[in-house]
Amino acid sequence: MWNKEGRYQGMTDIALSEKGLEQAELLGKRFRYLPLDALYVSPLQRAVATAKAIEKETGVQMEIDTHFREIHFGEWEGKSIPQLQKEYGETYQKFFENPFLHTFPGEGSFDKVMERSVAEFENLLQKHKGENVAIVSHGGLLRVMLVGILGMDLTFYRKTWLTNTAITVVDVMEDGTRLLMTLNDKAHLELADLWKKENEKQ
């Protein structure tokens, strides 16, 4: 519900809404057709509930991994962008425009977020060579991690968006080269909407 209300969630452990559970179920069904060897999940309940749908369809058991929890925004959590702009003024605006250059409550810096997420990505890369690994995490964390593992310009963070339950695929070649194969693939949500509209017409 905080997504719908435009509020910062961060580390606040909000449960999925009914809509979120429906989206997770669609994601799980999508994974029927995707190869999967390992499943790592943020400890926050919204991520765990999403991963359960994948686990149910694939039989691959999830492993909780705190490195992939969402960014901790401290006292900003629970507040909307207009509220933060009003309460924190220029401090928040500077962060919003260039989050890698400015600190914030809670975790403090995107450098720390990148360090913990990229380090664990590299660890899993060694652990699961030649395998297909899914990481169920959060939009903010995943965008920061993508910047790090792909060596993207820091502005990439503000030029992308990850929809709830969307799939992003990074292919790692034998020589270590990383290829961004898909970004924010939400076909399972779009097709479900199309089928619903078609059924309503009949």
C-alpha positions in Angstrom: 0.0 0.0 0.0 2.9 2.4 0.6 3.9 2.0 -3.0 0.4 3.0 -4.1 0.5 6.0 -1.6 4.0 7.1 -2.9 5.7 6.7 0.5 9.3 5.6 1.1 9.3 2.1 2.5 12.9 1.3 2.9 13.6 -1.1 5.7 10.0 -0.7 7.1 8.6 -4.3 6.9 5.4 -3.6 5.0 3.3 -6.7 3.9 2.2 -7.1 0.3 -1.3 -5.8 -0.5 -3.8 -8.0 -2.2 -2.7 -6.6 -5.6 0.9 -7.3 -4.7 0.0 -11.0 -3.9 -1.7 -11.3 -7.3 1.4 -9.9 -9.0 3.6 -12.3 -7.1 1.5 -15.2 -8.2 1.8 -14.1 -11.8 5.5 -13.9 -11.4 5.6 -17.4 -10.0 3.8 -18.7 -13.0 6.3 -16.9 -15.2 9.1 -18.9 -13.6 7.5 -22.2 -14.7 9.2 -21.4 -18.0 12.5 -20.0 -16.8 15.5 -22.1 -15.7 16.4 -21.6 -12.0 19.0 -23.2 -9.8 19.1 -20.9 -6.7 16.8 -18.3 -5.2 18.1 -15.6 -2.8 15.7 -13.3 -1.0 15.7 -10.1 1.0 14.5 -10.8 4.6 11.7 -8.2 4.4 8.2 -9.9 4.3 7.2 -8.3 1.0 10.2 -9.9 -0.8 9.7 -13.3 1.0 6.0 -13.4 0.0 7.1 -12.7 -3.6 9.7 -15.4 -3.5 7.3 -18.0 -2.1 5.3 -17.8 -5.3 8.5 -18.6 -7.3 9.4 -21.4 -4.8 5.9 -22.9 -5.1 6.2 -23.1 -8.9 9.8 -24.2 -9.3 10.5 -26.2 -6.2 13.7 -24.2 -5.7 13.9 -23.3 -2.0 14.6 -19.7 -1.1 17.6 -18.6 1.0 17.3 -15.4 3.0 20.1 -13.0 2.4 20.3 -9.7 4.3 22.7 -8.2 1.8 19.7 -7.7 -0.5 17.4 -6.0 1.9 16.1 -2.6 0.8 17.9 0.7 1.4 17.4 1.9 5.0 16.1 5.5 4.9 15.7 6.0 8.6 13.3 8.8 9.6 12.3 9.4 5.9 10.5 6.1 5.8 6.7 6.3 5.7 6.8 9.8 4.2 5.9 10.9 0.7 8.1 12.9 -1.6 6.0 16.1 -1.1 6.3 15.6 2.7 10.1 15.2 2.5 10.4 18.2 0.2 8.5 20.3 2.8 10.2 18.9 5.9 13.8 18.7 4.6 13.8 21.2 1.8 17.2 21.5 0.0 18.7 18.6 1.9 16.1 16.2 0.4 16.1 17.9 -3.0 19.8 17.5 -3.5 19.6 13.8 -2.5 16.7 13.2 -4.9 18.5 14.8 -7.8 21.8 13.0 -7.2 21.5 10.3 -4.5 25.1 9.1 -5.0 26.5 12.5 -4.0 24.4 13.2 -0.9 23.8 11.5 2.4 20.5 10.5 3.9 19.2 9.2 7.2 19.5 5.5 8.0 22.1 3.7 5.9 23.7 7.1 5.1 25.0 6.6 1.6 24.5 4.8 -1.7 28.1 3.8 -1.6 27.4 1.6 1.4 24.4 0.1 -0.4 26.4 -0.6 -3.4 29.2 -2.2 -1.4 27.0 -4.7 0.4 24.9 -5.7 -2.6 27.7 -5.9 -5.2 30.0 -7.9 -2.8 27.3 -10.5 -2.3 26.5 -10.6 -6.1 30.2 -11.4 -6.7 30.1 -14.0 -4.0 27.1 -15.7 -5.5 28.7 -15.5 -8.9 31.6 -17.7 -7.7 29.3 -20.0 -5.7 27.0 -20.6 -8.7 29.2 -20.7 -11.7 27.2 -21.7 -14.8 23.9 -21.7 -12.9 20.7 -19.6 -13.1 20.3 -17.5 -9.9 17.3 -15.3 -9.0 17.6 -12.4 -6.5 14.3 -11.2 -5.1 14.9 -7.8 -3.6 13.7 -4.2 -3.9 13.7 -1.5 -6.6 16.1 0.9 -4.9 18.6 -1.7 -3.9 18.5 -3.5 -7.3 19.0 -0.2 -9.3 22.0 0.6 -7.1 23.4 -2.9 -7.6 22.9 -2.8 -11.3 25.0 0.4 -11.5 27.8 -1.4 -9.6 27.8 -4.8 -11.4 27.5 -3.3 -14.9 29.9 -0.4 -14.3 27.2 2.1 -15.4 27.4 5.8 -15.0 25.9 6.8 -11.6 23.1 8.8 -13.4 21.7 5.4 -14.6 20.0 5.1 -11.2 17.7 8.1 -11.9 17.2 7.1 -15.5 15.6 3.7 -14.8 12.7 2.3 -13.0 11.9 -1.3 -11.8 8.2 -2.2 -11.6 7.0 -4.5 -8.8 7.8 -8.2 -9.8 9.5 -7.1 -13.0 12.4 -9.3 -14.2 15.8 -8.0 -15.0 18.3 -10.4 -16.4 22.1 -10.0 -16.3 24.1 -12.7 -18.2 27.7 -13.2 -17.0 30.0 -14.6 -19.6 32.9 -17.0 -18.9 35.4 -14.2 -19.1 33.4 -12.2 -16.5 31.7 -9.8 -19.0 28.3 -8.8 -17.8 25.5 -8.3 -20.4 22.2 -6.6 -19.5 19.8 -8.9 -21.4 16.4 -7.6 -20.1 15.5 -4.7 -17.9 12.1 -4.3 -16.1 10.4 -7.1 -18.0 6.8 -7.1 -16.8 5.2 -9.1 -19.5 3.4 -11.4 -17.0 1.6 -8.4 -15.6 0.8 -6.9 -19.0 -0.5 -10.1 -20.4 -2.7 -10.7 -17.4 -4.2 -7.2 -17.9 -4.8 -7.9 -21.6 -6.5 -11.3 -20.8 -8.7 -9.6 -18.2 -9.8 -6.9 -20.7 -10.5 -9.6 -23.4 -12.6 -11.6 -20.9 -14.6 -8.5 -20.0 -15.5 -7.9 -23.6 -16.8 -11.4 -24.1 
